[in-house]
Amino acid sequence: MTAVNPSTSTTQVGPSAIGEEILTSRALAGDFPVVRTFSQRSTASWDDLATVFSAVGKMNFFSDGGCTKSALFETTNGSALVSVKKSEDRFYITAAAQTAGGADAWIKAALDVLPAVPFVSTDNTIPIVFFSEHPMGGAISRWRDVPAGQWDEIAGNYPAELRTKLGKLMAVNEPDGSGNIMLFHGPPGTGKTRVIEALLRAWAPWCQASVIVDPDRFFSDATYMNDVILSTADDDPDRWRILVVEDGDEYMDVNAKARSGQALSRLLNIGDGLIGRGLRTLTLITTNVPMEQLNPAVSRPGRCSVNLNFGRFEKDEANAWLAERGVPESLHPSDGASLAEMYDLVRRSARVDELVARFTS
């Protein structure tokens, strides 16, 4: 077969999301009650996929934005619509059909022609899949290469006791079976997100990173949650996956059961319930809930393998950190500080130095 030339076989339209918009509107109208989504990094070209899809359907729309191409395919008998988008080296497929078999056939056709790119980090980025809820139910996934520093570049930004524990965590090369939930808790501005980036980079050789964009919907919608945790991240069945849920305060305190009982129960089942058995999936949750208010149902041993408190620097450690960065003693705190507060003092000191230099030059 020869490759399809979209510029001669279709009408070009924009923007690149037009195919997804048409598909979603038809699905919401009830024309196609079954929706399947799929995304994958691949070395395949746009023509590789377009050739296969055009052999079993027709391309109704096409948009070429340079590094991003998108199209909408329809089966000749009108039983399915398929939106295809390629951005850089990633393909995003959404199939809407009248039957599950009809939607699955398109996803299989995509899998057959899209060889996967290994999930590896570069010198300064890591590939992360971001999950959100699809308007028709289930999950949508989008890939991004996210900048991430190495642990030894940021280790000095954490108090000594916590730094020692984090160093051991970075060196882990496979979970030890002590629980599949991980907790990072502490007040805002204590550096939890930067540690997560470094952890995902350190674990990239054996663990694929995923982020839940809308945790309130994820834990409230069983279909969405199942689509994510039962999906296959790549072709290696032995590879682990870590789901990152930031700002999970709603599920972490002692009143979580009364406020969001079903959502909390689903979180616990991922940790050590039947649905979580054998999935090789870790769930990392960050929260601002104080340690003494954490829900024991989440943090108990056997369910929670990592429970780290990100606190403020004590006075002596804070002042030593500031002195290393040239902050004068007049700006040193008298009762400790958070990482964010200390960086603010560094910036404030730099502004003072700039003003002094301006008026004395």
LUMSE-969087 format. One record per residue (C-alpha): residue number from 0; residue in three letters; x, y, z. Coordinates in steps of 0.2 Angstrom, whole numbers, plus 2048, in hexadecimal, padded with zeros to 3 digits. Layout:
N
+-----+-----+-----+-----+-----+
!   n ! res !   u !   v !   w !
+-----+-----+-----+-----+-----+
! NUM ! ALA !   X !   Y !   Z !
...
+-----+-----+-----+-----+-----+
***
This chain:
361
+-----+-----+-----+-----+-----+
!   n ! res !   u !   v !   w !
+-----+-----+-----+-----+-----+
!   0 ! MET ! 800 ! 800 ! 800 !
!   1 ! THR ! 805 ! 812 ! 7FD !
!   2 ! ALA ! 805 ! 81F ! 80A !
!   3 ! VAL ! 7F6 ! 82A ! 80B !
!   4 ! ASN ! 7F9 ! 83D ! 806 !
!   5 ! PRO ! 7ED ! 846 ! 811 !
!   6 ! SER ! 7F0 ! 856 ! 808 !
!   7 ! THR ! 7E8 ! 84F ! 7F8 !
!   8 ! SER ! 7DB ! 843 ! 800 !
!   9 ! THR ! 7D3 ! 84D ! 80D !
!  10 ! THR ! 7CD ! 85F ! 811 !
!  11 ! GLN ! 7DA ! 867 ! 81D !
!  12 ! VAL ! 7D2 ! 870 ! 82C !
!  13 ! GLY ! 7D8 ! 876 ! 83D !
!  14 ! PRO ! 7DB ! 877 ! 84B !
!  15 ! SER ! 7E3 ! 866 ! 84F !
!  16 ! ALA ! 7D6 ! 861 ! 85B !
!  17 ! ILE ! 7C8 ! 862 ! 84F !
!  18 ! GLY ! 7C7 ! 84F ! 84D !
!  19 ! GLU ! 7C6 ! 84C ! 85F !
!  20 ! GLU ! 7B8 ! 859 ! 861 !
!  21 ! ILE ! 7AE ! 851 ! 853 !
!  22 ! LEU ! 7B0 ! 840 ! 85A !
!  23 ! THR ! 7AB ! 846 ! 86C !
!  24 ! SER ! 79B ! 84F ! 866 !
!  25 ! ARG ! 796 ! 83F ! 85C !
!  26 ! ALA ! 799 ! 834 ! 86B !
!  27 ! LEU ! 790 ! 840 ! 877 !
!  28 ! ALA ! 781 ! 840 ! 86B !
!  29 ! GLY ! 780 ! 82D ! 86D !
!  30 ! ASP ! 786 ! 828 ! 85C !
!  31 ! PHE ! 795 ! 81F ! 862 !
!  32 ! PRO ! 792 ! 819 ! 874 !
!  33 ! VAL ! 7A3 ! 810 ! 876 !
!  34 ! VAL ! 7B3 ! 81A ! 877 !
!  35 ! ARG ! 7C5 ! 814 ! 878 !
!  36 ! THR ! 7D5 ! 81E ! 87A !
!  37 ! PHE ! 7E7 ! 81A ! 877 !
!  38 ! SER ! 7F7 ! 823 ! 877 !
!  39 ! GLN ! 809 ! 81E ! 873 !
!  40 ! ARG ! 81A ! 825 ! 86F !
!  41 ! SER ! 820 ! 81C ! 85F !
!  42 ! THR ! 82D ! 81D ! 851 !
!  43 ! ALA ! 81F ! 81B ! 844 !
!  44 ! SER ! 81B ! 829 ! 838 !
!  45 ! TRP ! 80B ! 831 ! 835 !
!  46 ! ASP ! 809 ! 828 ! 824 !
!  47 ! ASP ! 80C ! 817 ! 82C !
!  48 ! LEU ! 7FC ! 819 ! 836 !
!  49 ! ALA ! 7F2 ! 823 ! 829 !
!  50 ! THR ! 7F5 ! 815 ! 81C !
!  51 ! VAL ! 7EE ! 807 ! 828 !
!  52 ! PHE ! 7DF ! 811 ! 82D !
!  53 ! SER ! 7DB ! 817 ! 81C !
!  54 ! ALA ! 7DA ! 805 ! 816 !
!  55 ! VAL ! 7CB ! 802 ! 822 !
!  56 ! GLY ! 7C3 ! 813 ! 822 !
!  57 ! LYS ! 7C3 ! 824 ! 81B !
!  58 ! MET ! 7CC ! 834 ! 821 !
!  59 ! ASN ! 7BF ! 842 ! 823 !
!  60 ! PHE ! 7CA ! 84F ! 82A !
!  61 ! PHE ! 7DD ! 853 ! 82B !
!  62 ! SER ! 7E7 ! 861 ! 833 !
!  63 ! ASP ! 7F9 ! 864 ! 831 !
!  64 ! GLY ! 801 ! 86F ! 83E !
!  65 ! GLY ! 813 ! 86B ! 83A !
!  66 ! CYS ! 819 ! 860 ! 849 !
!  67 ! THR ! 806 ! 85C ! 84D !
!  68 ! LYS ! 7FB ! 853 ! 841 !
!  69 ! SER ! 7E9 ! 84D ! 844 !
!  70 ! ALA ! 7DB ! 844 ! 83A !
!  71 ! LEU ! 7CA ! 83D ! 83C !
!  72 ! PHE ! 7C7 ! 82C ! 834 !
!  73 ! GLU ! 7B6 ! 824 ! 832 !
!  74 ! THR ! 7B1 ! 812 ! 82D !
!  75 ! THR ! 7A9 ! 810 ! 81C !
!  76 ! ASN ! 799 ! 80A ! 824 !
!  77 ! GLY ! 799 ! 818 ! 831 !
!  78 ! SER ! 79A ! 80D ! 840 !
!  79 ! ALA ! 7A9 ! 815 ! 848 !
!  80 ! LEU ! 7B3 ! 826 ! 849 !
!  81 ! VAL ! 7C6 ! 826 ! 84D !
!  82 ! SER ! 7CF ! 836 ! 851 !
!  83 ! VAL ! 7E2 ! 835 ! 84F !
!  84 ! LYS ! 7EF ! 842 ! 855 !
!  85 ! LYS ! 802 ! 841 ! 853 !
!  86 ! SER ! 80C ! 84E ! 85D !
!  87 ! GLU ! 81F ! 84C ! 85C !
!  88 ! ASP ! 822 ! 839 ! 85F !
!  89 ! ARG ! 811 ! 836 ! 867 !
!  90 ! PHE ! 801 ! 82F ! 860 !
!  91 ! TYR ! 7F0 ! 832 ! 868 !
!  92 ! ILE ! 7E2 ! 827 ! 862 !
!  93 ! THR ! 7CF ! 828 ! 867 !
!  94 ! ALA ! 7C3 ! 81C ! 860 !
!  95 ! ALA ! 7B0 ! 81E ! 862 !
!  96 ! ALA ! 7A5 ! 810 ! 85C !
!  97 ! GLN ! 794 ! 808 ! 85D !
!  98 ! THR ! 79C ! 7F8 ! 865 !
!  99 ! ALA ! 7AB ! 7F4 ! 870 !
! 100 ! GLY ! 7B2 ! 7E9 ! 863 !
! 101 ! GLY ! 7B1 ! 7F7 ! 856 !
! 102 ! ALA ! 7BA ! 803 ! 861 !
! 103 ! ASP ! 7C7 ! 7F6 ! 866 !
! 104 ! ALA ! 7CB ! 7F1 ! 854 !
! 105 ! TRP ! 7D1 ! 802 ! 850 !
! 106 ! ILE ! 7DC ! 803 ! 860 !
! 107 ! LYS ! 7E4 ! 7F2 ! 85B !
! 108 ! ALA ! 7E7 ! 7F8 ! 849 !
! 109 ! ALA ! 7F0 ! 807 ! 851 !
! 110 ! LEU ! 7FA ! 7FB ! 85D !
! 111 ! ASP ! 800 ! 7F1 ! 84E !
! 112 ! VAL ! 808 ! 7FF ! 845 !
! 113 ! LEU ! 80F ! 80A ! 853 !
! 114 ! PRO ! 81F ! 802 ! 85A !
! 115 ! ALA ! 821 ! 809 ! 86C !
! 116 ! VAL ! 830 ! 814 ! 871 !
! 117 ! PRO ! 838 ! 80E ! 881 !
! 118 ! PHE ! 833 ! 818 ! 890 !
! 119 ! VAL ! 844 ! 820 ! 894 !
! 120 ! SER ! 84A ! 830 ! 89B !
! 121 ! THR ! 856 ! 83C ! 893 !
! 122 ! ASP ! 863 ! 846 ! 89B !
! 123 ! ASN ! 857 ! 853 ! 8A3 !
! 124 ! THR ! 845 ! 84D ! 89F !
! 125 ! ILE ! 83A ! 83E ! 8A3 !
! 126 ! PRO ! 82B ! 838 ! 899 !
! 127 ! ILE ! 81B ! 839 ! 8A3 !
! 128 ! VAL ! 809 ! 834 ! 89E !
! 129 ! PHE ! 7FB ! 840 ! 8A4 !
! 130 ! PHE ! 7EA ! 838 ! 8A7 !
! 131 ! SER ! 7D9 ! 841 ! 8A8 !
! 132 ! GLU ! 7C7 ! 83C ! 8A6 !
! 133 ! HIS ! 7C0 ! 83A ! 895 !
! 134 ! PRO ! 7AF ! 843 ! 892 !
! 135 ! MET ! 7A7 ! 833 ! 88E !
! 136 ! GLY ! 7AF ! 82A ! 89C !
! 137 ! GLY ! 7BF ! 821 ! 89F !
! 138 ! ALA ! 7D0 ! 829 ! 89D !
! 139 ! ILE ! 7DA ! 834 ! 891 !
! 140 ! SER ! 7ED ! 833 ! 891 !
! 141 ! ARG ! 7F9 ! 840 ! 88B !
! 142 ! TRP ! 80C ! 83F ! 88B !
! 143 ! ARG ! 819 ! 84C ! 88F !
! 144 ! ASP ! 82B ! 84D ! 891 !
! 145 ! VAL ! 82D ! 856 ! 8A2 !
! 146 ! PRO ! 83D ! 85E ! 8A8 !
! 147 ! ALA ! 844 ! 855 ! 8B8 !
! 148 ! GLY ! 854 ! 858 ! 8C2 !
! 149 ! GLN ! 85E ! 84B ! 8CA !
! 150 ! TRP ! 85E ! 847 ! 8DC !
! 151 ! ASP ! 86F ! 84D ! 8E0 !
! 152 ! GLU ! 86C ! 85E ! 8D8 !
! 153 ! ILE ! 85E ! 861 ! 8E5 !
! 154 ! ALA ! 862 ! 856 ! 8F4 !
! 155 ! GLY ! 868 ! 865 ! 8FE !
! 156 ! ASN ! 857 ! 86D ! 8FD !
! 157 ! TYR ! 850 ! 861 ! 90A !
! 158 ! PRO ! 854 ! 85F ! 91D !
! 159 ! ALA ! 861 ! 852 ! 922 !
! 160 ! GLU ! 855 ! 845 ! 929 !
! 161 ! LEU ! 849 ! 846 ! 91A !
! 162 ! ARG ! 858 ! 847 ! 90E !
! 163 ! THR ! 85F ! 836 ! 914 !
! 164 ! LYS ! 84E ! 82E ! 912 !
! 165 ! LEU ! 84C ! 835 ! 900 !
! 166 ! GLY ! 85D ! 830 ! 8FB !
! 167 ! LYS ! 859 ! 81E ! 8FF !
! 168 ! LEU ! 848 ! 81F ! 8F6 !
! 169 ! MET ! 851 ! 826 ! 8E6 !
! 170 ! ALA ! 85C ! 816 ! 8E6 !
! 171 ! VAL ! 84E ! 80A ! 8E6 !
! 172 ! ASN ! 84D ! 7FF ! 8D7 !
! 173 ! GLU ! 83D ! 7F5 ! 8DA !
! 174 ! PRO ! 830 ! 7F6 ! 8E8 !
! 175 ! ASP ! 832 ! 7EA ! 8F7 !
! 176 ! GLY ! 820 ! 7E5 ! 8F8 !
! 177 ! SER ! 81D ! 7EF ! 908 !
! 178 ! GLY ! 80E ! 7F9 ! 900 !
! 179 ! ASN ! 809 ! 802 ! 8F0 !
! 180 ! ILE ! 804 ! 813 ! 8F7 !
! 181 ! MET ! 811 ! 820 ! 8FA !
! 182 ! LEU ! 80E ! 830 ! 904 !
! 183 ! PHE ! 817 ! 841 ! 903 !
! 184 ! HIS ! 80F ! 84D ! 910 !
! 185 ! GLY ! 814 ! 85E ! 917 !
! 186 ! PRO ! 80F ! 870 ! 915 !
! 187 ! PRO ! 810 ! 879 ! 904 !
! 188 ! GLY ! 821 ! 87F ! 8FE !
! 189 ! THR ! 82B ! 871 ! 905 !
! 190 ! GLY ! 831 ! 86A ! 8F4 !
! 191 ! LYS ! 826 ! 85A ! 8F2 !
! 192 ! THR ! 824 ! 85D ! 8DF !
! 193 ! ARG ! 836 ! 85F ! 8DC !
! 194 ! VAL ! 83A ! 84F ! 8E5 !
! 195 ! ILE ! 82D ! 846 ! 8DA !
! 196 ! GLU ! 835 ! 84C ! 8CA !
! 197 ! ALA ! 846 ! 845 ! 8D0 !
! 198 ! LEU ! 83E ! 835 ! 8D6 !
! 199 ! LEU ! 836 ! 832 ! 8C6 !
! 200 ! ARG ! 846 ! 835 ! 8BD !
! 201 ! ALA ! 850 ! 829 ! 8C9 !
! 202 ! TRP ! 843 ! 81B ! 8C6 !
! 203 ! ALA ! 841 ! 81E ! 8B4 !
! 204 ! PRO ! 84B ! 80E ! 8AF !
! 205 ! TRP ! 83E ! 803 ! 8B8 !
! 206 ! CYS ! 82E ! 80D ! 8BB !
! 207 ! GLN ! 823 ! 817 ! 8AF !
! 208 ! ALA ! 81C ! 827 ! 8B5 !
! 209 ! SER ! 80A ! 82C ! 8B4 !
! 210 ! VAL ! 801 ! 83B ! 8BC !
! 211 ! ILE ! 7EE ! 83C ! 8C0 !
! 212 ! VAL ! 7E9 ! 84E ! 8BB !
! 213 ! ASP ! 7D8 ! 84D ! 8C3 !
! 214 ! PRO ! 7D9 ! 842 ! 8D3 !
! 215 ! ASP ! 7C7 ! 847 ! 8D8 !
! 216 ! ARG ! 7C0 ! 83F ! 8C9 !
! 217 ! PHE ! 7CD ! 831 ! 8C9 !
! 218 ! PHE ! 7C8 ! 82A ! 8DA !
! 219 ! SER ! 7B5 ! 82E ! 8D7 !
! 220 ! ASP ! 7B3 ! 825 ! 8C7 !
! 221 ! ALA ! 7B6 ! 813 ! 8C6 !
! 222 ! THR ! 7B6 ! 812 ! 8B3 !
! 223 ! TYR ! 7C3 ! 81F ! 8B2 !
! 224 ! MET ! 7CE ! 818 ! 8C0 !
! 225 ! ASN ! 7CD ! 806 ! 8B8 !
! 226 ! ASP ! 7D2 ! 80D ! 8A7 !
! 227 ! VAL ! 7E2 ! 814 ! 8AE !
! 228 ! ILE ! 7E8 ! 807 ! 8BA !
! 229 ! LEU ! 7E3 ! 7F8 ! 8AF !
! 230 ! SER ! 7EB ! 800 ! 8A0 !
! 231 ! THR ! 7FC ! 7FA ! 899 !
! 232 ! ALA ! 809 ! 808 ! 89A !
! 233 ! ASP ! 815 ! 7FF ! 88E !
! 234 ! ASP ! 81A ! 7EE ! 887 !
! 235 ! ASP ! 824 ! 7E8 ! 896 !
! 236 ! PRO ! 819 ! 7DF ! 8A3 !
! 237 ! ASP ! 826 ! 7E0 ! 8B0 !
! 238 ! ARG ! 827 ! 7F2 ! 8B0 !
! 239 ! TRP ! 820 ! 7FC ! 8BF !
! 240 ! ARG ! 815 ! 80B ! 8BE !
! 241 ! ILE ! 813 ! 81A ! 8CA !
! 242 ! LEU ! 803 ! 824 ! 8CB !
! 243 ! VAL ! 806 ! 835 ! 8D1 !
! 244 ! VAL ! 7F8 ! 83E ! 8DA !
! 245 ! GLU ! 7FC ! 850 ! 8E0 !
! 246 ! ASP ! 7F2 ! 859 ! 8ED !
! 247 ! GLY ! 7E8 ! 84A ! 8F3 !
! 248 ! ASP ! 7E2 ! 853 ! 903 !
! 249 ! GLU ! 7D0 ! 84D ! 901 !
! 250 ! TYR ! 7D5 ! 83B ! 904 !
! 251 ! MET ! 7E3 ! 83D ! 911 !
! 252 ! ASP ! 7DC ! 843 ! 921 !
! 253 ! VAL ! 7D2 ! 83A ! 92E !
! 254 ! ASN ! 7C1 ! 840 ! 928 !
! 255 ! ALA ! 7C4 ! 83A ! 916 !
! 256 ! LYS ! 7B8 ! 82B ! 918 !
! 257 ! ALA ! 7A9 ! 836 ! 91D !
! 258 ! ARG ! 7AD ! 843 ! 90F !
! 259 ! SER ! 7B1 ! 837 ! 900 !
! 260 ! GLY ! 7AF ! 825 ! 905 !
! 261 ! GLN ! 7AE ! 81D ! 8F4 !
! 262 ! ALA ! 7BD ! 827 ! 8EE !
! 263 ! LEU ! 7C7 ! 822 ! 8FD !
! 264 ! SER ! 7C2 ! 810 ! 8FC !
! 265 ! ARG ! 7C8 ! 80F ! 8EA !
! 266 ! LEU ! 7D9 ! 817 ! 8EF !
! 267 ! LEU ! 7DB ! 80A ! 8FC !
! 268 ! ASN ! 7D7 ! 7FC ! 8F0 !
! 269 ! ILE ! 7E5 ! 802 ! 8E4 !
! 270 ! GLY ! 7F1 ! 801 ! 8F2 !
! 271 ! ASP ! 7ED ! 7EF ! 8F8 !
! 272 ! GLY ! 7DC ! 7E9 ! 8F2 !
! 273 ! LEU ! 7D8 ! 7DC ! 8E5 !
! 274 ! ILE ! 7D8 ! 7E9 ! 8D7 !
! 275 ! GLY ! 7EA ! 7EE ! 8DC !
! 276 ! ARG ! 7F1 ! 7DC ! 8DD !
! 277 ! GLY ! 7FE ! 7D8 ! 8D0 !
! 278 ! LEU ! 7FD ! 7E9 ! 8C7 !
! 279 ! ARG ! 80F ! 7EF ! 8CB !
! 280 ! THR ! 808 ! 800 ! 8CE !
! 281 ! LEU ! 80D ! 80C ! 8DB !
! 282 ! THR ! 802 ! 81B ! 8E0 !
! 283 ! LEU ! 80B ! 82B ! 8E7 !
! 284 ! ILE ! 800 ! 838 ! 8EF !
! 285 ! THR ! 806 ! 849 ! 8F5 !
! 286 ! THR ! 7FC ! 852 ! 903 !
! 287 ! ASN ! 7FD ! 861 ! 90E !
! 288 ! VAL ! 7F4 ! 858 ! 91C !
! 289 ! PRO ! 7FF ! 858 ! 92C !
! 290 ! MET ! 806 ! 848 ! 931 !
! 291 ! GLU ! 7FB ! 846 ! 941 !
! 292 ! GLN ! 7EB ! 848 ! 936 !
! 293 ! LEU ! 7EF ! 83B ! 929 !
! 294 ! ASN ! 7E2 ! 82E ! 927 !
! 295 ! PRO ! 7E9 ! 81D ! 92F !
! 296 ! ALA ! 7E0 ! 813 ! 921 !
! 297 ! VAL ! 7EB ! 81A ! 914 !
! 298 ! SER ! 7FB ! 81C ! 91E !
! 299 ! ARG ! 7FC ! 80B ! 927 !
! 300 ! PRO ! 80A ! 7FF ! 924 !
! 301 ! GLY ! 807 ! 7F2 ! 917 !
! 302 ! ARG ! 7FD ! 7FE ! 90C !
! 303 ! CYS ! 809 ! 80D ! 90D !
! 304 ! SER ! 81B ! 809 ! 909 !
! 305 ! VAL ! 822 ! 81B ! 90A !
! 306 ! ASN ! 81B ! 828 ! 916 !
! 307 ! LEU ! 827 ! 838 ! 915 !
! 308 ! ASN ! 824 ! 848 ! 91E !
! 309 ! PHE ! 82A ! 858 ! 915 !
! 310 ! GLY ! 82C ! 864 ! 923 !
! 311 ! ARG ! 834 ! 875 ! 925 !
! 312 ! PHE ! 847 ! 877 ! 928 !
! 313 ! GLU ! 84C ! 87A ! 93A !
! 314 ! LYS ! 855 ! 88A ! 93E !
! 315 ! ASP ! 867 ! 884 ! 93D !
! 316 ! GLU ! 864 ! 87A ! 92D !
! 317 ! ALA ! 85B ! 889 ! 925 !
! 318 ! ASN ! 868 ! 896 ! 92A !
! 319 ! ALA ! 876 ! 88A ! 923 !
! 320 ! TRP ! 86D ! 888 ! 913 !
! 321 ! LEU ! 86A ! 89B ! 911 !
! 322 ! ALA ! 87D ! 89E ! 916 !
! 323 ! GLU ! 883 ! 893 ! 908 !
! 324 ! ARG ! 879 ! 89D ! 8FB !
! 325 ! GLY ! 880 ! 8AE ! 902 !
! 326 ! VAL ! 870 ! 8B4 ! 90B !
! 327 ! PRO ! 876 ! 8C0 ! 919 !
! 328 ! GLU ! 872 ! 8BC ! 92B !
! 329 ! SER ! 866 ! 8CA ! 92D !
! 330 ! LEU ! 85A ! 8C1 ! 922 !
! 331 ! HIS ! 85C ! 8B0 ! 92A !
! 332 ! PRO ! 84C ! 8A9 ! 933 !
! 333 ! SER ! 84B ! 8A7 ! 946 !
! 334 ! ASP ! 840 ! 898 ! 946 !
! 335 ! GLY ! 843 ! 88E ! 936 !
! 336 ! ALA ! 83C ! 88F ! 925 !
! 337 ! SER ! 834 ! 885 ! 916 !
! 338 ! LEU ! 83E ! 882 ! 906 !
! 339 ! ALA ! 833 ! 88F ! 8FD !
! 340 ! GLU ! 836 ! 89C ! 90B !
! 341 ! MET ! 849 ! 89A ! 90A !
! 342 ! TYR ! 849 ! 89C ! 8F7 !
! 343 ! ASP ! 83F ! 8AC ! 8F9 !
! 344 ! LEU ! 84C ! 8B2 ! 905 !
! 345 ! VAL ! 85A ! 8AE ! 8F8 !
! 346 ! ARG ! 850 ! 8B8 ! 8EB !
! 347 ! ARG ! 84D ! 8C6 ! 8F7 !
! 348 ! SER ! 860 ! 8C6 ! 8FB !
! 349 ! ALA ! 864 ! 8C7 ! 8E9 !
! 350 ! ARG ! 858 ! 8D6 ! 8E6 !
! 351 ! VAL ! 860 ! 8DF ! 8F4 !
! 352 ! ASP ! 872 ! 8DC ! 8ED !
! 353 ! GLU ! 86C ! 8E2 ! 8DC !
! 354 ! LEU ! 865 ! 8F2 ! 8E4 !
! 355 ! VAL ! 875 ! 8F5 ! 8ED !
! 356 ! ALA ! 87F ! 8F3 ! 8DE !
! 357 ! ARG ! 874 ! 8FE ! 8D4 !
! 358 ! PHE ! 876 ! 90D ! 8E0 !
! 359 ! THR ! 888 ! 90B ! 8E4 !
! 360 ! SER ! 88F ! 908 ! 8D2 !
+-----+-----+-----+-----+-----+
***
